[in-house]
Amino acid sequence: MLEVTGLRAGYGEVEILRGVDMAIEPLEIVALLGSNGAGKTTFNAVLSGLNRPTAGGVVFEGRDIAGLDPVAIVEAGLVQVPEGRHVFPNLSVRENLELGGYRRGRANRKSNLERVVAIFPRLRERMDQKAGTLSGGEQQMLAIGRGMMSEPKLLVLDEPSLGLSPMLVEEMFALIGRLNGEGLTILLVEQNVRQSLEIAARAFVMENGAVSLSGPAGELMRDPQLQRSYLGI
Amino acid sequence: MSEFSILLPSVLNGITTGALYALVALGLTLIYGVLHIINFAHGSLLMLALYGVYFLAAGFDIGPYQALVFMPAAMFAVGYVLQRFVIGKASHDRDENILLVTLGLSIVIENLALYFFRSDTRVVDTPWSFETVELLGAFLPLPKVIAFFGALATAAALWVLMTRTDLGKAIRAVAKERKGARLVGIDVDHVFAMSFGIGIACLGIAACLLMPSYYVTPQVGHGFVLIAFTIVVLGGMGSFVGALIGGLFIGVVESLGGLFLGESLGQIGIFAIFILILLFRPTGLLGHKV
Protein backbone atom coordinates (compact mmCIF):
# COMPACT_ATOMS: atom_id res chain seq x y z
CA MET A 1 0.00 0.00 0.00
CA LEU A 2 2.82 2.36 0.92
CA GLU A 3 6.36 1.94 -0.22
CA VAL A 4 9.09 4.34 0.77
CA THR A 5 12.52 4.01 -0.79
CA GLY A 6 15.70 5.93 -0.07
CA LEU A 7 13.80 8.90 1.31
CA ARG A 8 15.91 11.91 2.13
CA ALA A 9 14.70 15.22 3.55
CA GLY A 10 15.68 17.98 5.91
CA TYR A 11 15.45 21.63 6.75
CA GLY A 12 17.72 23.86 4.71
CA GLU A 13 21.24 22.51 4.88
CA VAL A 14 20.47 20.10 7.68
CA GLU A 15 19.61 16.61 6.49
CA ILE A 16 17.31 14.78 8.88
CA LEU A 17 16.25 11.73 6.87
CA ARG A 18 19.23 9.92 5.34
CA GLY A 19 17.60 7.32 3.16
CA VAL A 20 14.56 5.74 4.79
CA ASP A 21 13.18 2.46 3.40
CA MET A 22 9.93 1.02 4.64
CA ALA A 23 6.69 -0.50 3.43
CA ILE A 24 3.16 -1.02 4.69
CA GLU A 25 0.76 -3.69 3.43
CA PRO A 26 -3.02 -3.17 3.36
CA LEU A 27 -4.86 -3.84 6.66
CA GLU A 28 -1.60 -3.87 8.59
CA ILE A 29 -0.80 -1.90 11.65
CA VAL A 30 2.83 -0.89 11.45
CA ALA A 31 4.72 0.83 14.22
CA LEU A 32 7.45 3.35 13.50
CA LEU A 33 9.53 3.59 16.64
CA GLY A 34 12.44 5.68 17.70
CA SER A 35 13.59 8.15 20.29
CA ASN A 36 13.22 11.91 20.17
CA GLY A 37 15.07 13.44 17.25
CA ALA A 38 15.36 10.19 15.29
CA GLY A 39 13.44 11.79 12.39
CA LYS A 40 9.97 10.33 12.91
CA THR A 41 8.14 13.64 12.77
CA THR A 42 10.09 14.79 9.71
CA PHE A 43 9.21 11.48 8.07
CA ASN A 44 5.52 12.16 8.76
CA ALA A 45 5.78 15.70 7.47
CA VAL A 46 7.21 14.39 4.20
CA LEU A 47 4.52 11.69 3.94
CA SER A 48 1.79 14.32 4.37
CA GLY A 49 3.34 16.80 1.98
CA LEU A 50 4.18 19.41 4.62
CA ASN A 51 7.87 18.98 3.74
CA ARG A 52 9.35 18.16 0.37
CA PRO A 53 11.80 15.28 0.10
CA THR A 54 15.19 15.99 -1.45
CA ALA A 55 15.51 12.47 -2.83
CA GLY A 56 13.80 9.10 -2.83
CA GLY A 57 10.31 7.87 -3.58
CA VAL A 58 6.99 7.54 -1.80
CA VAL A 59 4.58 5.28 -3.65
CA PHE A 60 1.05 5.12 -2.29
CA GLU A 61 -1.32 2.64 -3.92
CA GLY A 62 0.89 2.45 -6.98
CA ARG A 63 1.15 6.21 -7.39
CA ASP A 64 4.20 8.35 -6.69
CA ILE A 65 3.14 10.98 -4.16
CA ALA A 66 6.58 12.28 -3.14
CA GLY A 67 6.58 16.08 -3.22
CA LEU A 68 2.82 16.48 -3.78
CA ASP A 69 1.08 19.10 -1.67
CA PRO A 70 -1.02 18.14 1.39
CA VAL A 71 -4.28 18.70 -0.51
CA ALA A 72 -3.41 16.06 -3.11
CA ILE A 73 -2.13 13.65 -0.47
CA VAL A 74 -5.28 13.87 1.65
CA GLU A 75 -7.27 13.46 -1.55
CA ALA A 76 -5.35 10.25 -2.27
CA GLY A 77 -6.44 8.91 1.13
CA LEU A 78 -3.26 9.24 3.18
CA VAL A 79 -4.36 11.10 6.29
CA GLN A 80 -2.22 12.14 9.23
CA VAL A 81 -3.28 12.82 12.80
CA PRO A 82 -0.41 15.06 13.88
CA GLU A 83 1.56 15.06 17.08
CA GLY A 84 0.12 17.73 19.37
CA ARG A 85 -3.37 17.14 17.90
CA HIS A 86 -3.68 20.49 16.09
CA VAL A 87 -7.47 20.54 16.42
CA PHE A 88 -9.19 23.85 15.61
CA PRO A 89 -9.51 25.38 19.08
CA ASN A 90 -11.97 28.11 18.06
CA LEU A 91 -14.36 25.70 16.35
CA SER A 92 -16.87 23.40 18.00
CA VAL A 93 -16.26 19.66 18.16
CA ARG A 94 -18.91 19.18 15.47
CA GLU A 95 -17.27 21.73 13.16
CA ASN A 96 -13.87 20.11 13.71
CA LEU A 97 -15.30 16.77 12.64
CA GLU A 98 -17.13 18.32 9.69
CA LEU A 99 -13.88 19.84 8.45
CA GLY A 100 -12.34 16.38 8.63
CA GLY A 101 -14.56 15.70 5.65
CA TYR A 102 -13.52 18.89 3.84
CA ARG A 103 -11.44 17.23 1.16
CA ARG A 104 -12.48 13.58 1.32
CA GLY A 105 -15.60 11.77 2.48
CA ARG A 106 -17.83 14.78 1.93
CA ALA A 107 -20.68 12.71 0.52
CA ASN A 108 -20.84 10.41 3.56
CA ARG A 109 -20.21 13.13 6.10
CA LYS A 110 -23.36 12.46 8.14
CA SER A 111 -22.87 8.73 8.46
CA ASN A 112 -19.14 9.16 9.09
CA LEU A 113 -19.92 11.57 11.90
CA GLU A 114 -22.30 9.06 13.44
CA ARG A 115 -19.61 6.40 13.19
CA VAL A 116 -16.99 8.59 14.84
CA VAL A 117 -19.18 9.56 17.79
CA ALA A 118 -20.13 5.90 18.19
CA ILE A 119 -16.42 5.13 18.60
CA PHE A 120 -15.84 8.17 20.85
CA PRO A 121 -19.01 8.59 22.91
CA ARG A 122 -17.35 11.34 24.90
CA LEU A 123 -17.25 13.54 21.80
CA ARG A 124 -21.02 13.26 21.47
CA GLU A 125 -21.44 14.90 24.87
CA ARG A 126 -19.11 17.71 23.82
CA MET A 127 -20.51 18.24 20.32
CA ASP A 128 -21.18 22.00 20.60
CA GLN A 129 -18.27 22.80 22.87
CA LYS A 130 -15.20 24.62 21.50
CA ALA A 131 -12.39 22.16 20.86
CA GLY A 132 -9.94 24.38 22.76
CA THR A 133 -11.84 23.69 25.99
CA LEU A 134 -11.46 19.90 25.75
CA SER A 135 -9.02 17.94 27.88
CA GLY A 136 -5.88 16.56 26.29
CA GLY A 137 -7.36 13.08 25.95
CA GLU A 138 -10.55 14.41 24.42
CA GLN A 139 -8.58 16.51 21.97
CA GLN A 140 -6.63 13.42 20.94
CA MET A 141 -9.90 11.57 20.34
CA LEU A 142 -11.16 14.54 18.35
CA ALA A 143 -7.98 14.63 16.27
CA ILE A 144 -8.32 10.92 15.46
CA GLY A 145 -12.04 11.35 14.81
CA ARG A 146 -11.32 14.25 12.48
CA GLY A 147 -8.81 12.09 10.64
CA MET A 148 -11.37 9.31 10.26
CA MET A 149 -13.87 11.76 8.79
CA SER A 150 -11.54 11.91 5.76
CA GLU A 151 -12.22 8.21 5.07
CA PRO A 152 -8.50 7.42 5.17
CA LYS A 153 -7.05 4.44 3.35
CA LEU A 154 -3.94 4.82 5.46
CA LEU A 155 -4.15 6.63 8.80
CA VAL A 156 -0.87 7.94 10.20
CA LEU A 157 -1.02 8.49 13.95
CA ASP A 158 1.84 10.61 15.26
CA GLU A 159 2.45 10.09 18.99
CA PRO A 160 -1.19 9.55 19.93
CA SER A 161 -0.25 8.63 23.49
CA LEU A 162 1.85 11.73 24.13
CA GLY A 163 0.72 13.70 27.18
CA LEU A 164 -2.06 11.29 28.17
CA SER A 165 -2.47 9.73 31.60
CA PRO A 166 -1.34 6.07 31.84
CA MET A 167 -4.96 4.91 31.93
CA LEU A 168 -5.85 6.91 28.84
CA VAL A 169 -2.74 5.62 27.08
CA GLU A 170 -3.98 2.09 27.70
CA GLU A 171 -7.40 3.04 26.35
CA MET A 172 -5.88 4.77 23.31
CA PHE A 173 -3.83 1.72 22.30
CA ALA A 174 -6.83 -0.57 22.72
CA LEU A 175 -8.81 1.75 20.50
CA ILE A 176 -6.12 1.88 17.82
CA GLY A 177 -6.06 -1.90 17.81
CA ARG A 178 -9.83 -1.93 17.41
CA LEU A 179 -9.80 0.55 14.51
CA ASN A 180 -7.27 -1.67 12.78
CA GLY A 181 -9.42 -4.71 13.48
CA GLU A 182 -12.29 -2.97 11.69
CA GLY A 183 -10.22 -2.77 8.53
CA LEU A 184 -8.19 0.44 8.77
CA THR A 185 -4.52 0.40 7.77
CA ILE A 186 -2.53 2.29 10.38
CA LEU A 187 0.98 3.64 10.66
CA LEU A 188 1.60 4.20 14.35
CA VAL A 189 4.50 6.53 15.07
CA GLU A 190 5.41 6.22 18.72
CA GLN A 191 8.03 6.58 21.43
CA ASN A 192 6.01 4.20 23.53
CA VAL A 193 7.79 1.08 22.31
CA ARG A 194 6.33 -1.71 24.43
CA GLN A 195 2.66 -0.88 23.93
CA SER A 196 3.17 -0.16 20.24
CA LEU A 197 4.80 -3.54 19.69
CA GLU A 198 1.91 -5.22 21.49
CA ILE A 199 -0.66 -4.07 18.94
CA ALA A 200 1.50 -3.77 15.79
CA ALA A 201 2.03 -6.52 13.23
CA ARG A 202 5.40 -5.21 12.17
CA ALA A 203 7.67 -2.41 13.29
CA PHE A 204 10.48 -0.23 12.04
CA VAL A 205 12.96 1.37 14.39
CA MET A 206 14.40 4.67 13.28
CA GLU A 207 17.74 6.01 14.40
CA ASN A 208 19.59 9.07 13.10
CA GLY A 209 17.29 9.44 10.13
CA ALA A 210 17.38 5.88 8.86
CA VAL A 211 15.72 2.57 9.69
CA SER A 212 18.10 0.61 11.90
CA LEU A 213 15.92 -2.36 12.71
CA SER A 214 12.74 -3.88 11.31
CA GLY A 215 10.66 -7.02 11.42
CA PRO A 216 7.57 -8.63 12.92
CA ALA A 217 6.62 -6.99 16.21
CA GLY A 218 6.97 -10.23 18.19
CA GLU A 219 10.53 -10.75 16.99
CA LEU A 220 11.53 -7.17 17.73
CA MET A 221 10.15 -7.52 21.23
CA ARG A 222 12.77 -10.24 21.85
CA ASP A 223 15.59 -8.44 20.05
CA PRO A 224 18.38 -7.89 22.58
CA GLN A 225 19.52 -4.61 21.06
CA LEU A 226 16.02 -3.17 21.15
CA GLN A 227 15.44 -4.45 24.65
CA ARG A 228 18.58 -2.71 25.82
CA SER A 229 17.93 0.61 24.09
CA TYR A 230 14.18 1.04 24.44
CA LEU A 231 12.69 -1.40 26.89
CA GLY A 232 15.29 -1.07 29.64
CA ILE A 233 15.68 -4.80 30.06
CA MET B 1 -37.77 67.96 25.51
CA SER B 2 -36.16 70.29 23.02
CA GLU B 3 -32.78 68.78 23.76
CA PHE B 4 -34.19 65.33 23.07
CA SER B 5 -35.56 66.48 19.76
CA ILE B 6 -32.04 67.40 18.62
CA LEU B 7 -30.38 64.42 20.22
CA LEU B 8 -32.55 61.71 18.71
CA PRO B 9 -32.04 62.66 15.05
CA SER B 10 -28.37 62.96 15.75
CA VAL B 11 -28.20 59.48 17.28
CA LEU B 12 -30.23 57.94 14.45
CA ASN B 13 -28.09 59.68 11.90
CA GLY B 14 -25.00 58.37 13.66
CA ILE B 15 -26.34 54.83 13.61
CA THR B 16 -26.91 54.93 9.85
CA THR B 17 -23.40 56.27 9.25
CA GLY B 18 -22.05 53.76 11.73
CA ALA B 19 -23.55 50.85 9.81
CA LEU B 20 -21.41 51.79 6.81
CA TYR B 21 -18.35 52.15 8.99
CA ALA B 22 -19.16 48.72 10.35
CA LEU B 23 -19.28 47.30 6.83
CA VAL B 24 -15.81 48.66 6.04
CA ALA B 25 -14.59 47.42 9.43
CA LEU B 26 -16.09 43.94 8.90
CA GLY B 27 -13.84 43.44 5.88
CA LEU B 28 -10.85 44.72 7.80
CA THR B 29 -11.51 42.51 10.83
CA LEU B 30 -12.08 39.44 8.64
CA ILE B 31 -8.73 39.93 6.94
CA TYR B 32 -7.05 40.63 10.26
CA GLY B 33 -8.59 37.56 11.87
CA VAL B 34 -7.30 35.21 9.16
CA LEU B 35 -4.08 36.77 7.92
CA HIS B 36 -3.15 38.46 11.22
CA ILE B 37 -2.35 41.72 9.51
CA ILE B 38 -4.02 45.09 9.19
CA ASN B 39 -4.70 45.63 5.52
CA PHE B 40 -3.36 49.11 4.91
CA ALA B 41 -4.71 49.02 1.37
CA HIS B 42 -8.28 48.82 2.69
CA GLY B 43 -8.92 52.55 2.27
CA SER B 44 -7.52 52.75 -1.24
CA LEU B 45 -9.50 49.68 -2.30
CA LEU B 46 -12.66 51.35 -0.98
CA MET B 47 -11.69 54.39 -3.05
CA LEU B 48 -11.26 52.14 -6.08
CA ALA B 49 -14.72 50.66 -5.48
CA LEU B 50 -16.23 54.14 -5.17
CA TYR B 51 -14.69 55.08 -8.53
CA GLY B 52 -16.09 51.86 -9.93
CA VAL B 53 -19.57 52.89 -8.83
CA TYR B 54 -19.00 56.40 -10.17
CA PHE B 55 -17.87 55.25 -13.61
CA LEU B 56 -20.67 52.71 -13.89
CA ALA B 57 -23.09 55.57 -13.28
CA ALA B 58 -21.32 58.16 -15.44
CA GLY B 59 -20.36 55.88 -18.30
CA PHE B 60 -23.04 53.20 -18.46
CA ASP B 61 -25.95 54.82 -16.66
CA ILE B 62 -25.94 52.06 -14.06
CA GLY B 63 -27.16 53.46 -10.74
CA PRO B 64 -25.32 52.78 -7.47
CA TYR B 65 -27.89 50.23 -6.29
CA GLN B 66 -27.94 48.44 -9.63
CA ALA B 67 -24.15 48.36 -9.33
CA LEU B 68 -24.65 46.04 -6.34
CA VAL B 69 -24.94 43.28 -8.94
CA PHE B 70 -21.41 43.87 -10.23
CA MET B 71 -19.32 45.61 -7.63
CA PRO B 72 -19.12 42.94 -4.88
CA ALA B 73 -18.08 40.33 -7.45
CA ALA B 74 -15.59 42.66 -9.13
CA MET B 75 -14.03 43.71 -5.83
CA PHE B 76 -13.94 40.08 -4.67
CA ALA B 77 -11.94 39.25 -7.78
CA VAL B 78 -9.59 42.19 -7.16
CA GLY B 79 -9.07 41.06 -3.57
CA TYR B 80 -8.55 37.39 -4.45
CA VAL B 81 -6.00 38.16 -7.16
CA LEU B 82 -4.18 40.72 -4.99
CA GLN B 83 -3.76 38.28 -2.10
CA ARG B 84 -3.00 35.20 -4.16
CA PHE B 85 -0.62 36.68 -6.68
CA VAL B 86 0.74 39.89 -5.14
CA ILE B 87 0.54 40.08 -1.35
CA GLY B 88 0.97 36.37 -0.68
CA LYS B 89 3.84 36.02 -3.16
CA ALA B 90 5.66 39.14 -2.03
CA SER B 91 5.43 38.44 1.69
CA HIS B 92 7.34 35.14 1.80
CA ASP B 93 5.25 33.84 4.73
CA ARG B 94 6.18 36.67 7.08
CA ASP B 95 3.37 38.70 8.58
CA GLU B 96 5.37 41.91 8.90
CA ASN B 97 6.09 41.75 5.18
CA ILE B 98 2.36 41.52 4.40
CA LEU B 99 1.89 44.72 6.36
CA LEU B 100 4.48 46.55 4.29
CA VAL B 101 3.20 45.11 1.02
CA THR B 102 -0.34 46.35 1.72
CA LEU B 103 1.03 49.76 2.72
CA GLY B 104 2.98 49.90 -0.55
CA LEU B 105 -0.08 48.80 -2.50
CA SER B 106 -2.16 51.58 -0.98
CA ILE B 107 0.41 54.19 -2.08
CA VAL B 108 0.55 52.77 -5.59
CA ILE B 109 -3.24 52.52 -5.97
CA GLU B 110 -3.79 56.01 -4.63
CA ASN B 111 -1.25 57.66 -6.88
CA LEU B 112 -2.47 55.78 -9.93
CA ALA B 113 -5.95 57.06 -9.10
CA LEU B 114 -4.59 60.57 -8.73
CA TYR B 115 -2.87 60.26 -12.12
CA PHE B 116 -5.81 58.81 -14.03
CA PHE B 117 -8.83 60.31 -12.28
CA ARG B 118 -7.34 63.66 -11.05
CA SER B 119 -8.17 64.93 -7.59
CA ASP B 120 -11.59 66.32 -8.56
CA THR B 121 -14.41 65.53 -6.18
CA ARG B 122 -17.01 63.48 -8.00
CA VAL B 123 -20.56 62.63 -7.02
CA VAL B 124 -23.33 60.52 -8.46
CA ASP B 125 -26.62 62.39 -8.65
CA THR B 126 -29.71 60.31 -8.20
CA PRO B 127 -33.27 61.61 -8.05
CA TRP B 128 -33.62 60.35 -4.50
CA SER B 129 -30.28 61.53 -3.16
CA PHE B 130 -32.00 64.19 -1.09
CA GLU B 131 -35.17 62.36 -0.15
CA THR B 132 -35.76 61.80 3.54
CA VAL B 133 -37.55 59.28 5.70
CA GLU B 134 -39.31 60.30 8.87
CA LEU B 135 -38.59 58.13 11.88
CA LEU B 136 -39.70 59.02 15.44
CA GLY B 137 -39.85 62.64 14.45
CA ALA B 138 -36.39 62.65 12.92
CA PHE B 139 -35.77 63.15 9.22
CA LEU B 140 -33.12 60.80 7.85
CA PRO B 141 -31.70 60.89 4.33
CA LEU B 142 -33.17 57.97 2.36
CA PRO B 143 -29.77 56.73 1.04
CA LYS B 144 -28.49 56.46 4.59
CA VAL B 145 -31.49 54.43 5.70
CA ILE B 146 -31.00 52.08 2.76
CA ALA B 147 -27.29 51.89 3.57
CA PHE B 148 -28.11 50.96 7.15
CA PHE B 149 -30.28 48.01 6.15
CA GLY B 150 -27.86 47.03 3.40
CA ALA B 151 -25.01 46.92 5.89
CA LEU B 152 -27.03 44.85 8.35
CA ALA B 153 -28.04 42.42 5.61
CA THR B 154 -24.41 42.07 4.53
CA ALA B 155 -23.33 41.43 8.11
CA ALA B 156 -26.03 38.75 8.43
CA ALA B 157 -24.94 37.14 5.16
CA LEU B 158 -21.33 37.14 6.35
CA TRP B 159 -22.38 35.50 9.59
CA VAL B 160 -24.20 32.73 7.71
CA LEU B 161 -21.19 32.27 5.45
CA MET B 162 -18.78 32.01 8.38
CA THR B 163 -20.84 29.64 10.53
CA ARG B 164 -22.86 27.54 8.09
CA THR B 165 -20.63 26.85 5.11
CA ASP B 166 -17.53 24.71 4.69
CA LEU B 167 -15.68 27.73 3.36
CA GLY B 168 -16.53 29.78 6.45
CA LYS B 169 -15.47 26.98 8.76
CA ALA B 170 -12.25 26.56 6.79
CA ILE B 171 -11.58 30.30 7.06
CA ARG B 172 -12.01 30.16 10.83
CA ALA B 173 -9.92 27.01 11.04
CA VAL B 174 -7.06 28.54 9.07
CA ALA B 175 -7.21 31.64 11.28
CA LYS B 176 -6.12 29.64 14.33
CA GLU B 177 -4.56 26.38 13.20
CA ARG B 178 -2.82 26.35 9.84
CA LYS B 179 -1.06 23.02 10.23
CA GLY B 180 -4.26 21.25 11.28
CA ALA B 181 -5.99 22.85 8.29
CA ARG B 182 -3.34 21.60 5.85
CA LEU B 183 -3.69 18.08 7.25
CA VAL B 184 -7.41 17.88 6.52
CA GLY B 185 -6.65 18.97 2.97
CA ILE B 186 -7.60 22.64 3.19
CA ASP B 187 -5.74 24.66 0.56
CA VAL B 188 -4.48 27.38 2.89
CA ASP B 189 -3.35 29.81 0.18
CA HIS B 190 -6.76 29.55 -1.48
CA VAL B 191 -8.52 30.19 1.84
CA PHE B 192 -6.29 33.21 2.50
CA ALA B 193 -7.21 34.63 -0.90
CA MET B 194 -10.92 33.86 -0.39
CA SER B 195 -10.84 35.68 2.97
CA PHE B 196 -9.12 38.67 1.44
CA GLY B 197 -11.54 38.61 -1.49
CA ILE B 198 -14.59 38.49 0.79
CA GLY B 199 -13.20 41.32 2.91
CA ILE B 200 -12.71 43.43 -0.21
CA ALA B 201 -16.14 42.42 -1.58
CA CYS B 202 -17.57 44.10 1.56
CA LEU B 203 -15.93 47.29 0.29
CA GLY B 204 -17.69 46.82 -3.05
CA ILE B 205 -21.02 46.68 -1.23
CA ALA B 206 -20.08 49.60 1.01
CA ALA B 207 -19.17 51.69 -2.05
CA CYS B 208 -22.57 51.08 -3.70
CA LEU B 209 -24.41 51.99 -0.50
CA LEU B 210 -22.18 54.97 0.22
CA MET B 211 -22.02 56.67 -3.16
CA PRO B 212 -25.57 58.13 -3.26
CA SER B 213 -24.85 60.18 -0.13
CA TYR B 214 -21.12 60.67 -0.50
CA TYR B 215 -18.39 61.60 -2.96
CA VAL B 216 -15.16 60.17 -4.25
CA THR B 217 -11.64 61.57 -4.54
CA PRO B 218 -8.36 59.62 -4.63
CA GLN B 219 -7.85 60.37 -0.92
CA VAL B 220 -11.35 59.47 0.22
CA GLY B 221 -10.20 56.20 1.79
CA HIS B 222 -8.01 57.74 4.48
CA GLY B 223 -10.80 58.89 6.76
CA PHE B 224 -12.57 55.56 6.46
CA VAL B 225 -9.61 53.34 7.13
CA LEU B 226 -8.67 55.26 10.30
CA ILE B 227 -12.21 54.99 11.61
CA ALA B 228 -12.50 51.36 10.57
CA PHE B 229 -9.23 50.58 12.33
CA THR B 230 -10.56 52.25 15.49
CA ILE B 231 -13.70 50.12 15.23
CA VAL B 232 -11.70 46.93 14.83
CA VAL B 233 -9.63 47.78 17.91
CA LEU B 234 -12.73 48.82 19.84
CA GLY B 235 -14.70 45.69 18.97
CA GLY B 236 -11.75 43.34 19.46
CA MET B 237 -9.38 42.39 16.64
CA GLY B 238 -11.01 39.74 14.49
CA SER B 239 -14.43 39.89 16.17
CA PHE B 240 -17.41 40.21 13.81
CA VAL B 241 -20.02 41.14 16.37
CA GLY B 242 -17.48 43.55 17.85
CA ALA B 243 -17.01 45.25 14.48
CA LEU B 244 -20.75 45.61 13.99
CA ILE B 245 -21.49 47.03 17.44
CA GLY B 246 -18.28 49.08 17.38
CA GLY B 247 -19.23 50.55 14.01
CA LEU B 248 -22.69 51.65 15.16
CA PHE B 249 -21.21 53.03 18.38
CA ILE B 250 -18.50 55.01 16.61
CA GLY B 251 -21.08 56.41 14.20
CA VAL B 252 -23.12 57.73 17.11
CA VAL B 253 -20.02 59.11 18.87
CA GLU B 254 -19.05 60.98 15.72
CA SER B 255 -22.53 62.34 15.22
CA LEU B 256 -22.91 63.50 18.83
CA GLY B 257 -19.39 64.91 18.78
CA GLY B 258 -20.36 66.95 15.74
CA LEU B 259 -23.48 68.14 17.50
CA PHE B 260 -21.74 69.32 20.65
CA LEU B 261 -18.29 70.31 19.43
CA GLY B 262 -19.04 71.39 15.90
CA GLU B 263 -18.61 69.52 12.61
CA SER B 264 -14.84 69.95 12.38
CA LEU B 265 -14.15 68.54 15.85
CA GLY B 266 -16.76 65.79 15.59
CA GLN B 267 -14.17 63.03 15.17
CA ILE B 268 -12.23 63.91 18.32
CA GLY B 269 -14.45 61.57 20.33
CA ILE B 270 -13.57 58.63 18.04
CA PHE B 271 -9.87 58.95 18.56
CA ALA B 272 -10.23 59.68 22.25
CA ILE B 273 -12.04 56.33 22.48
CA PHE B 274 -9.27 54.71 20.44
CA ILE B 275 -6.64 55.89 22.93
CA LEU B 276 -8.74 54.95 25.96
CA ILE B 277 -9.35 51.44 24.62
CA LEU B 278 -5.65 50.94 23.95
CA LEU B 279 -4.84 52.12 27.49
CA PHE B 280 -7.47 50.25 29.45
CA ARG B 281 -8.74 47.33 27.39
CA PRO B 282 -6.29 46.54 24.60
CA THR B 283 -8.12 43.33 23.66
CA GLY B 284 -11.19 45.38 22.73
CA LEU B 285 -14.72 45.06 24.06
CA LEU B 286 -15.37 41.60 22.61
CA GLY B 287 -11.83 40.50 21.91
CA HIS B 288 -10.17 37.48 23.43
CA LYS B 289 -6.85 37.44 25.18
CA VAL B 290 -4.24 36.23 22.76
Interface residues (C-beta under 8 A of the other chain):
Chain A: S48 G49 L50 D69 P70 V71 I73 V74 E75 V79 Q80 V81 P82 R85 H86 V87 F88 P89 N90 L91 E95 E98 L99 G100 Y102 R103 R104 R146 S150
Chain B: D166 K169 A170 R172 A173 A175 K176 E177 K179 G180 A181 R182 L183 V184 G185 I186 D187
